[in-house]
Amino acid sequence: MTDRADMQDLIARIQSAQPRVERIDTAVANPETGETLGIVFMKRLSGEMRWHLLQIQSELEARGKKRIPPHVIAAVAMCNEDGSPAFSELADGATLLHRMHPEQLDELYDHALRVTGLGAKAKDVEEREKKSSSSQSDESGTNSPSSSEVAP
């Protein structure tokens, strides 16, 4: 009986959990207008949004692209003050952000990586890949280049 009660408690906590919303006062001004974006709200990603990003990444990889573009990451992270999505359609938000001045988009992207935790995860993945590739070359026991390092 306790297991069922524990499970119901867990389900109730998951259903009531809301990602933390962060208020960000942007600092980078558009060089053409001299204006900043003002106050922007961003939140950590839910499991559902992480799954959605994985689907986007898979679609992009199928088209030969390695990373999710900054304007998409920023659009996913942006929200209203109450935590609801800033854009009713993610594609519309990404398109709008893609048209922004690059320096302002970079600022949003940097905040989005920090708030969502994706920046730390990306660094972790890069570190693991570097360690993996260095350990593979160490295991070969020779100083000769691998076949992928040899020019045709």
Buried (B, 14 or more C-beta within 10 A) or exposed (E): EEEEEEEEEEEEEEEEEEBEBBEBEBEBBEEEEEEBBEEBBBBBBEEEBBEBBEEBBEEBEEEEEEEBBBBBBBBBBBBEEEBEBBBEEBEEBBBEBBEBBEEBBBBBBBBBBBBBEBBEEEEEEEEEEEEEEEEEBEEEEEEEEEEEEEEE
